[in-house]
Amino acid sequence: RILSKVLDSYSDMQAKVRSATLNDPWSPSGAAMNELLKLHITRKHCFIEIMEMIDKRLNDHDKNWRHV
């Protein structure tokens, strides 16, 4: 429930990137990654949103090191 509240403050695309880059010790599902790829290809304008969120996640540190 907490995750859904956090994701409400992000766009749909940003929420999908955040879900794919959680702190979980396992990688995201192939289906989730495929969905991001399809959205990126079909909605070219989402590239900036995706890259901004990836950049934010790449710069996480301390307890959030698993984001990348």
N, C-alpha and C positions, 0 to 999 in steps of 0.2 A: 504494500500500500504506500509506503514511503517513496519507493521508486516512482510510482505513478504520479505522485504529487510533484516530485522533482522534474519529471519529464514533461509535465504540463506547462512549464515555463519555457520550453524549447519548441522549435518548429518540428514538424513530423520527421523531416530528414535528420535534424540534429538529434532527436530522440533515438532514431534508429542507429546512428553512429555511436551514441553513448551506450546503447544497449549492446552493441557489438564490441565495445571496449570496456567492459566491466572489470572489476577486480577479481572475478572468478578465476580459479586455478585452471580452468579449461578454456579452450578457444570457442568462439561463437560458432553456431551451427553453419553448415554450408548453405542452408536455405536462407539464413539471415544475411550472410555475405552476398549471396546471389541476388537477393532482393535489393540490397544497396547498389550493386552493380547495375541492375536493370533500371533502377530509378535514376542513377547517374547518367546512363546512356540516353534514356528517354526524356529526362528533364535536365537539359544542359545548364539551366540557370541554377541548379542545386549544387553545382561544383563548388562554388564559393562557400556555401553553408557547410558542405562536407569537409572541405579543407580547413575551414576555421575551427571546426570541432576537433578534427584530427590534430591540428596544431596545438590546440588547448590540451588535448590528452597527452601528446608527446612531451609537453612541458610540465606535466604532473610529476610529482616526486613524493618522497617519504612513503606513506602508507599506500599511495595510489600508483606505485611503480608498475603494477600489472596492467594498467590501462593500455600500455603499448606492448 
